[in-house]
Amino acid sequence: MSMKAVEVDRPGGDLKLVERPVPDPGPDAVRIKIEACGVCRSDVATKDGLFPGIVYPRVPGHEIVGRIDSVGANVVAWKLGERVGVGWHGGNCGHCNECRAGDFTNCENREICGITYDGGYAEYMIARQSALVRVPDELEGAAAAPLLCAGLTSYNAMRNSGARAGDVVAILGIGGVGHLAVQFASKMGFKTIAVSRGRDKKVLVDGLGADAYIDADVDDIAAELQAMGGARVIFATAPDAKLISSAVSGLTPRGKLFIVAAARDPLTIFTPAILSGRSIHGWGAGNTRDSEDMLAFTLQSGVRPRIEKFPLERAAEAYAHMLTGRAQFRAVIVPD
């Protein structure tokens, strides 16, 4: 039996639709019939070979929802027909120092879906049981898929930031991650300030639940935040080093900047700006239980991504929409 998949055959190569044999799961793994796969900016790492050791050809994609249709040996907690998802966390070893401490996200031998093994730009995929997330049937597949990376990254960073209801929280960048971060911040009870470029974003962020909007093209971000009392937490969801650097002085004393999107350029931090105890943190997604907590919160709160759907045959177009910022706000590949 064969399946359709979209692969890249070398670093910097094109995304190509191919026919492949449907894979069989090995020990500790399952096969998933894919309902939907979100297109994330981190897929650039697969396409352009930004991670060392990627074996090509490789199928990208790490925002996946589907159903188990085959179960390998030694799989004990999952069964045929169960609805599951896979995010950036592609599995952990369970025996390294970080796993023994319960920090599965930073497993020393971690796998990354779509990077260390084939991901979700396909009709079927294989995933380790340690990567699986239970996905409620109440969530449509195309809406649930982006939550497993874009949603998890913003939700999990926020709930670990130390911010409390009523605190000023700023979201830098209103894209695939940022438009979800605004919703999560609002639903968690924060005074939510959206920061982006252009006045056209104001009406949009108002509809997402933002309390105020700062236009980085014309406003001094730090000054505007300080006029509101300062931000207890700033979440940088756009890979814009200049924008991130300019916002640090908008924090309260002991405020925190959380970077959840990797900028390729270095940050430039004015040292006196952090002498009041301000701090900078990196945050990357979370583990499978974090994902299930996040999905439960979205059901309760009504947080949902805004998506564009593409058939598998148009995966390259979906990727281009993501890369150029034309996607409103998450491109999602739907194989059927």
Secondary structure, DSSP 8 states (H G I E B T S, - for coil): -EEEEEEE-STT--EEEEEEE-----TTEEEEEEEEEE--GGGHHHHTT-STT--SSB-----EEEEEEEE-TT--S--TT-EEEE-SB----S-SHHHHTT-GGG-TT--BBTTTB--SSBSEEEEEGGG-EE--TTS-HHHHGGGGTHHHHHHHHHHTS---TT-EEEEE--STTHHHHHHHHHHTT-EEEEEESSTTHHHHHHHHT-SEEEETTTS-HHHHHHHTT-EEEEEE-S--HHHHHHHGGGEEEEEEEEE-S--SS-----GGGGTTS-EEEE-----HHHHHHHHHHHHHH-----EEEEEGGGHHHHHHHHHHT-SSSEEEEE--
